[in-house]
Amino acid sequence: MLDPSIILNHKLVPKHEKISKKEAEELLKKYNLTKDQLPKINEDDPVVKAIKAKKGDILKITRKSLTAGEAVSYRIVY
C-alpha cells in the first residue's frame, strides 16, 4: 500500500475530511436528506483508506474551482 501522505498530498486529489456526527446531523437536516440520498464513495478508495474512514462516515470534499474559488461536496462511505 502507498504511503497515505503521497496520496493525500497529490495535486489532483482534493481535500477529504471526515465530519463529526453532529456536523453530519446538521448537514442532513439543513438539506432535508437521508444518508441514502448522499453520493457514495467506496470504502476501498485509496483516500478513504488513507484517512481511515469507515462505512457510514460522511466525508467533506473541498475542491478548487475556477468560478467559485472553492466547491464543497459530501459523500458517504459505503
N, CA, C and O atoms as CSV, one atom per row, in Angstrom:
chain,resi,resn,atom,element,x,y,z
A,1,MET,N,N,0.845,-1.193,0.000
A,1,MET,CA,C,0.000,0.000,0.000
A,1,MET,C,C,0.880,1.243,0.000
A,1,MET,O,O,1.946,1.276,0.614
A,2,LEU,N,N,0.405,2.258,-0.702
A,2,LEU,CA,C,1.135,3.517,-0.760
A,2,LEU,C,C,1.081,4.242,0.574
A,2,LEU,O,O,0.153,4.069,1.364
A,3,ASP,N,N,2.094,5.051,0.800
A,3,ASP,CA,C,2.130,5.903,1.974
A,3,ASP,C,C,0.974,6.907,1.875
A,3,ASP,O,O,0.841,7.575,0.849
A,4,PRO,N,N,0.132,7.031,2.915
A,4,PRO,CA,C,-1.013,7.944,2.854
A,4,PRO,C,C,-0.636,9.381,2.502
A,4,PRO,O,O,-1.403,10.075,1.835
A,5,SER,N,N,0.533,9.832,2.943
A,5,SER,CA,C,0.915,11.216,2.658
A,5,SER,C,C,1.123,11.440,1.164
A,5,SER,O,O,0.913,12.548,0.671
A,6,ILE,N,N,1.536,10.398,0.437
A,6,ILE,CA,C,1.702,10.523,-1.012
A,6,ILE,C,C,0.344,10.725,-1.669
A,6,ILE,O,O,0.193,11.568,-2.553
A,7,ILE,N,N,-0.634,9.955,-1.237
A,7,ILE,CA,C,-1.980,10.051,-1.810
A,7,ILE,C,C,-2.607,11.402,-1.470
A,7,ILE,O,O,-3.121,12.088,-2.353
A,8,LEU,N,N,-2.567,11.782,-0.201
A,8,LEU,CA,C,-3.261,12.988,0.245
A,8,LEU,C,C,-2.612,14.276,-0.236
A,8,LEU,O,O,-3.280,15.307,-0.305
A,9,ASN,N,N,-1.337,14.243,-0.567
A,9,ASN,CA,C,-0.648,15.455,-0.993
A,9,ASN,C,C,-0.503,15.573,-2.501
A,9,ASN,O,O,0.165,16.488,-2.983
A,10,HIS,N,N,-1.113,14.673,-3.254
A,10,HIS,CA,C,-1.048,14.747,-4.712
A,10,HIS,C,C,-1.885,15.931,-5.191
A,10,HIS,O,O,-2.965,16.187,-4.658
A,11,LYS,N,N,-1.386,16.657,-6.201
A,11,LYS,CA,C,-2.071,17.880,-6.637
A,11,LYS,C,C,-3.455,17.636,-7.238
A,11,LYS,O,O,-4.270,18.557,-7.290
A,12,LEU,N,N,-3.733,16.422,-7.691
A,12,LEU,CA,C,-5.039,16.129,-8.283
A,12,LEU,C,C,-6.050,15.561,-7.288
A,12,LEU,O,O,-7.200,15.312,-7.649
A,13,VAL,N,N,-5.635,15.356,-6.052
A,13,VAL,CA,C,-6.536,14.807,-5.032
A,13,VAL,C,C,-7.049,15.958,-4.167
A,13,VAL,O,O,-6.265,16.607,-3.475
A,14,PRO,N,N,-8.370,16.217,-4.201
A,14,PRO,CA,C,-8.914,17.302,-3.370
A,14,PRO,C,C,-8.856,16.930,-1.889
A,14,PRO,O,O,-8.642,15.772,-1.530
A,15,LYS,N,N,-9.051,17.931,-1.048
A,15,LYS,CA,C,-9.018,17.725,0.401
A,15,LYS,C,C,-10.238,16.912,0.825
A,15,LYS,O,O,-11.372,17.273,0.508
A,16,HIS,N,N,-10.005,15.822,1.536
A,16,HIS,CA,C,-11.064,14.971,2.084
A,16,HIS,C,C,-10.954,15.015,3.602
A,16,HIS,O,O,-9.853,14.936,4.147
A,17,GLU,N,N,-12.071,15.139,4.278
A,17,GLU,CA,C,-12.055,15.075,5.739
A,17,GLU,C,C,-13.354,14.467,6.251
A,17,GLU,O,O,-14.426,14.710,5.698
A,18,LYS,N,N,-13.245,13.675,7.313
A,18,LYS,CA,C,-14.431,13.112,7.953
A,18,LYS,C,C,-15.101,14.219,8.743
A,18,LYS,O,O,-14.430,15.042,9.365
A,19,ILE,N,N,-16.430,14.240,8.718
A,19,ILE,CA,C,-17.133,15.211,9.550
A,19,ILE,C,C,-17.678,14.488,10.773
A,19,ILE,O,O,-17.899,13.277,10.754
A,20,SER,N,N,-17.887,15.251,11.828
A,20,SER,CA,C,-18.374,14.663,13.082
A,20,SER,C,C,-19.833,14.250,12.945
A,20,SER,O,O,-20.516,14.645,12.000
A,21,LYS,N,N,-20.297,13.458,13.892
A,21,LYS,CA,C,-21.698,13.021,13.880
A,21,LYS,C,C,-22.635,14.225,13.976
A,21,LYS,O,O,-23.681,14.257,13.329
A,22,LYS,N,N,-22.255,15.212,14.786
A,22,LYS,CA,C,-23.080,16.412,14.941
A,22,LYS,C,C,-23.141,17.184,13.619
A,22,LYS,O,O,-24.214,17.621,13.201
A,23,GLU,N,N,-21.990,17.351,12.964
A,23,GLU,CA,C,-21.958,18.041,11.672
A,23,GLU,C,C,-22.791,17.280,10.639
A,23,GLU,O,O,-23.481,17.887,9.820
A,24,ALA,N,N,-22.722,15.952,10.684
A,24,ALA,CA,C,-23.489,15.125,9.745
A,24,ALA,C,C,-24.989,15.322,9.963
A,24,ALA,O,O,-25.744,15.465,9.001
A,25,GLU,N,N,-25.420,15.330,11.221
A,25,GLU,CA,C,-26.830,15.541,11.530
A,25,GLU,C,C,-27.292,16.909,11.033
A,25,GLU,O,O,-28.376,17.033,10.464
A,26,GLU,N,N,-26.463,17.939,11.250
A,26,GLU,CA,C,-26.805,19.295,10.809
A,26,GLU,C,C,-26.888,19.365,9.281
A,26,GLU,O,O,-27.782,20.012,8.734
A,27,LEU,N,N,-25.964,18.704,8.602
A,27,LEU,CA,C,-25.950,18.680,7.137
A,27,LEU,C,C,-27.224,18.038,6.597
A,27,LEU,O,O,-27.880,18.586,5.711
A,28,LEU,N,N,-27.564,16.872,7.142
A,28,LEU,CA,C,-28.748,16.154,6.676
A,28,LEU,C,C,-30.030,16.942,6.956
A,28,LEU,O,O,-30.952,16.959,6.141
A,29,LYS,N,N,-30.070,17.589,8.115
A,29,LYS,CA,C,-31.245,18.387,8.463
A,29,LYS,C,C,-31.336,19.627,7.570
A,29,LYS,O,O,-32.417,19.967,7.088
A,30,LYS,N,N,-30.208,20.300,7.351
A,30,LYS,CA,C,-30.183,21.528,6.542
A,30,LYS,C,C,-30.724,21.291,5.134
A,30,LYS,O,O,-31.483,22.101,4.602
A,31,TYR,N,N,-30.321,20.168,4.539
A,31,TYR,CA,C,-30.730,19.881,3.162
A,31,TYR,C,C,-31.883,18.882,3.070
A,31,TYR,O,O,-32.246,18.444,1.978
A,32,ASN,N,N,-32.462,18.521,4.231
A,32,ASN,CA,C,-33.587,17.595,4.293
A,32,ASN,C,C,-33.282,16.298,3.535
A,32,ASN,O,O,-34.030,15.879,2.651
A,33,LEU,N,N,-32.158,15.678,3.910
A,33,LEU,CA,C,-31.686,14.453,3.262
A,33,LEU,C,C,-31.604,13.310,4.251
A,33,LEU,O,O,-31.593,13.513,5.465
A,34,THR,N,N,-31.549,12.109,3.712
A,34,THR,CA,C,-31.179,10.940,4.499
A,34,THR,C,C,-29.806,10.503,4.007
A,34,THR,O,O,-29.367,10.925,2.937
A,35,LYS,N,N,-29.137,9.675,4.768
A,35,LYS,CA,C,-27.809,9.205,4.362
A,35,LYS,C,C,-27.859,8.480,3.017
A,35,LYS,O,O,-26.911,8.554,2.234
A,36,ASP,N,N,-28.958,7.783,2.751
A,36,ASP,CA,C,-29.105,7.046,1.497
A,36,ASP,C,C,-29.106,7.960,0.274
A,36,ASP,O,O,-28.807,7.513,-0.833
A,37,GLN,N,N,-29.437,9.226,0.467
A,37,GLN,CA,C,-29.525,10.154,-0.656
A,37,GLN,C,C,-28.194,10.824,-0.998
A,37,GLN,O,O,-28.083,11.492,-2.026
A,38,LEU,N,N,-27.203,10.652,-0.157
A,38,LEU,CA,C,-25.894,11.247,-0.429
A,38,LEU,C,C,-25.143,10.449,-1.497
A,38,LEU,O,O,-25.317,9.235,-1.601
A,39,PRO,N,N,-24.308,11.131,-2.292
A,39,PRO,CA,C,-23.445,10.385,-3.219
A,39,PRO,C,C,-22.533,9.467,-2.419
A,39,PRO,O,O,-22.228,9.741,-1.258
A,40,LYS,N,N,-22.106,8.392,-3.035
A,40,LYS,CA,C,-21.322,7.389,-2.319
A,40,LYS,C,C,-19.856,7.395,-2.743
A,40,LYS,O,O,-19.510,7.810,-3.849
A,41,ILE,N,N,-19.011,6.925,-1.835
A,41,ILE,CA,C,-17.599,6.703,-2.121
A,41,ILE,C,C,-17.256,5.347,-1.518
A,41,ILE,O,O,-17.614,5.063,-0.375
A,42,ASN,N,N,-16.575,4.523,-2.273
A,42,ASN,CA,C,-16.283,3.157,-1.869
A,42,ASN,C,C,-15.259,3.122,-0.742
A,42,ASN,O,O,-14.315,3.911,-0.723
A,43,GLU,N,N,-15.455,2.198,0.200
A,43,GLU,CA,C,-14.519,2.080,1.313
A,43,GLU,C,C,-13.139,1.618,0.855
A,43,GLU,O,O,-12.176,1.717,1.614
A,44,ASP,N,N,-13.028,1.115,-0.375
A,44,ASP,CA,C,-11.738,0.697,-0.920
A,44,ASP,C,C,-11.010,1.826,-1.640
A,44,ASP,O,O,-9.900,1.629,-2.134
A,45,ASP,N,N,-11.627,3.011,-1.705
A,45,ASP,CA,C,-10.980,4.160,-2.335
A,45,ASP,C,C,-9.687,4.472,-1.572
A,45,ASP,O,O,-9.692,4.476,-0.341
A,46,PRO,N,N,-8.585,4.733,-2.275
A,46,PRO,CA,C,-7.305,4.996,-1.604
A,46,PRO,C,C,-7.357,6.157,-0.602
A,46,PRO,O,O,-6.709,6.094,0.442
A,47,VAL,N,N,-8.108,7.198,-0.902
A,47,VAL,CA,C,-8.193,8.325,0.032
A,47,VAL,C,C,-8.973,7.919,1.278
A,47,VAL,O,O,-8.607,8.310,2.387
A,48,VAL,N,N,-10.036,7.146,1.115
A,48,VAL,CA,C,-10.823,6.678,2.259
A,48,VAL,C,C,-9.930,5.856,3.184
A,48,VAL,O,O,-9.973,6.016,4.404
A,49,LYS,N,N,-9.130,4.986,2.601
A,49,LYS,CA,C,-8.207,4.188,3.409
A,49,LYS,C,C,-7.161,5.078,4.086
A,49,LYS,O,O,-6.816,4.859,5.247
A,50,ALA,N,N,-6.659,6.080,3.361
A,50,ALA,CA,C,-5.613,6.947,3.896
A,50,ALA,C,C,-6.090,7.750,5.103
A,50,ALA,O,O,-5.321,7.980,6.037
A,51,ILE,N,N,-7.360,8.180,5.089
A,51,ILE,CA,C,-7.863,8.954,6.228
A,51,ILE,C,C,-8.584,8.080,7.253
A,51,ILE,O,O,-9.152,8.578,8.225
A,52,LYS,N,N,-8.548,6.770,7.016
A,52,LYS,CA,C,-9.117,5.776,7.934
A,52,LYS,C,C,-10.616,5.976,8.172
A,52,LYS,O,O,-11.101,5.862,9.297
A,53,ALA,N,N,-11.333,6.273,7.095
A,53,ALA,CA,C,-12.789,6.401,7.187
A,53,ALA,C,C,-13.413,5.005,7.121
A,53,ALA,O,O,-12.850,4.086,6.526
A,54,LYS,N,N,-14.567,4.870,7.733
A,54,LYS,CA,C,-15.267,3.583,7.778
A,54,LYS,C,C,-16.653,3.729,7.156
A,54,LYS,O,O,-17.139,4.837,6.926
A,55,LYS,N,N,-17.274,2.581,6.891
A,55,LYS,CA,C,-18.639,2.585,6.353
A,55,LYS,C,C,-19.531,3.462,7.219
A,55,LYS,O,O,-19.490,3.388,8.447
A,56,GLY,N,N,-20.341,4.295,6.565
A,56,GLY,CA,C,-21.258,5.168,7.288
A,56,GLY,C,C,-20.701,6.554,7.571
A,56,GLY,O,O,-21.466,7.470,7.871
A,57,ASP,N,N,-19.373,6.733,7.483
A,57,ASP,CA,C,-18.780,8.058,7.693
A,57,ASP,C,C,-19.143,8.967,6.522
A,57,ASP,O,O,-19.248,8.515,5.381
A,58,ILE,N,N,-19.329,10.236,6.814
A,58,ILE,CA,C,-19.579,11.222,5.763
A,58,ILE,C,C,-18.311,12.042,5.592
A,58,ILE,O,O,-17.733,12.531,6.563
A,59,LEU,N,N,-17.888,12.182,4.341
A,59,LEU,CA,C,-16.685,12.934,4.028
A,59,LEU,C,C,-17.048,14.264,3.398
A,59,LEU,O,O,-17.963,14.353,2.580
A,60,LYS,N,N,-16.324,15.288,3.788
A,60,LYS,CA,C,-16.446,16.606,3.179
A,60,LYS,C,C,-15.278,16.725,2.208
A,60,LYS,O,O,-14.120,16.582,2.600
A,61,ILE,N,N,-15.586,16.986,0.942
A,61,ILE,CA,C,-14.562,17.076,-0.090
A,61,ILE,C,C,-14.537,18.510,-0.597
A,61,ILE,O,O,-15.543,19.032,-1.076
A,62,THR,N,N,-13.368,19.141,-0.484
A,62,THR,CA,C,-13.212,20.531,-0.881
A,62,THR,C,C,-12.287,20.590,-2.089
A,62,THR,O,O,-11.117,20.212,-2.020
A,63,ARG,N,N,-12.842,21.076,-3.198
A,63,ARG,CA,C,-12.076,21.184,-4.442
A,63,ARG,C,C,-11.872,22.651,-4.794
A,63,ARG,O,O,-12.677,23.511,-4.438
A,64,LYS,N,N,-10.778,22.918,-5.501
A,64,LYS,CA,C,-10.567,24.252,-6.044
A,64,LYS,C,C,-11.455,24.402,-7.269
A,64,LYS,O,O,-11.609,23.474,-8.064
A,65,SER,N,N,-12.040,25.595,-7.407
A,65,SER,CA,C,-12.946,25.864,-8.521
A,65,SER,C,C,-12.567,27.192,-9.166
A,65,SER,O,O,-12.350,28.187,-8.474
A,66,LEU,N,N,-12.491,27.202,-10.483
A,66,LEU,CA,C,-12.154,28.438,-11.181
A,66,LEU,C,C,-13.246,29.489,-11.024
A,66,LEU,O,O,-12.947,30.680,-10.943
A,67,THR,N,N,-14.497,29.068,-10.981
A,67,THR,CA,C,-15.601,30.025,-10.909
A,67,THR,C,C,-15.993,30.373,-9.475
A,67,THR,O,O,-16.258,31.537,-9.176
A,68,ALA,N,N,-16.034,29.393,-8.594
A,68,ALA,CA,C,-16.488,29.625,-7.226
A,68,ALA,C,C,-15.334,29.822,-6.245
A,68,ALA,O,O,-15.550,30.234,-5.105
A,69,GLY,N,N,-14.121,29.532,-6.680
A,69,GLY,CA,C,-12.982,29.605,-5.775
A,69,GLY,C,C,-12.793,28.298,-5.019
A,69,GLY,O,O,-11.690,27.757,-4.937
A,70,GLU,N,N,-13.893,27.810,-4.472
A,70,GLU,CA,C,-13.852,26.566,-3.714
A,70,GLU,C,C,-15.225,25.903,-3.810
A,70,GLU,O,O,-16.249,26.568,-3.649
A,71,ALA,N,N,-15.250,24.614,-4.067
A,71,ALA,CA,C,-16.502,23.864,-4.155
A,71,ALA,C,C,-16.470,22.736,-3.129
A,71,ALA,O,O,-15.509,21.970,-3.054
A,72,VAL,N,N,-17.530,22.652,-2.349
A,72,VAL,CA,C,-17.617,21.634,-1.294
A,72,VAL,C,C,-18.694,20.624,-1.674
A,72,VAL,O,O,-19.790,20.988,-2.100
A,73,SER,N,N,-18.355,19.341,-1.508
A,73,SER,CA,C,-19.347,18.289,-1.713
A,73,SER,C,C,-19.213,17.279,-0.585
A,73,SER,O,O,-18.219,17.271,0.140
A,74,TYR,N,N,-20.203,16.443,-0.447
A,74,TYR,CA,C,-20.221,15.439,0.619
A,74,TYR,C,C,-20.482,14.078,0.023
A,74,TYR,O,O,-21.234,13.946,-0.943
A,75,ARG,N,N,-19.854,13.056,0.602
A,75,ARG,CA,C,-20.059,11.684,0.169
A,75,ARG,C,C,-20.094,10.784,1.403
A,75,ARG,O,O,-19.454,11.062,2.417
A,76,ILE,N,N,-20.855,9.705,1.287
A,76,ILE,CA,C,-20.912,8.739,2.381
A,76,ILE,C,C,-20.113,7.513,1.979
A,76,ILE,O,O,-20.186,7.062,0.835
A,77,VAL,N,N,-19.362,6.982,2.908
A,77,VAL,CA,C,-18.560,5.785,2.656
A,77,VAL,C,C,-19.493,4.579,2.712
A,77,VAL,O,O,-20.245,4.403,3.671
A,78,TYR,N,N,-19.431,3.751,1.670
A,78,TYR,CA,C,-20.264,2.537,1.650
A,78,TYR,C,C,-19.410,1.308,1.421
A,78,TYR,O,O,-19.931,0.194,1.373
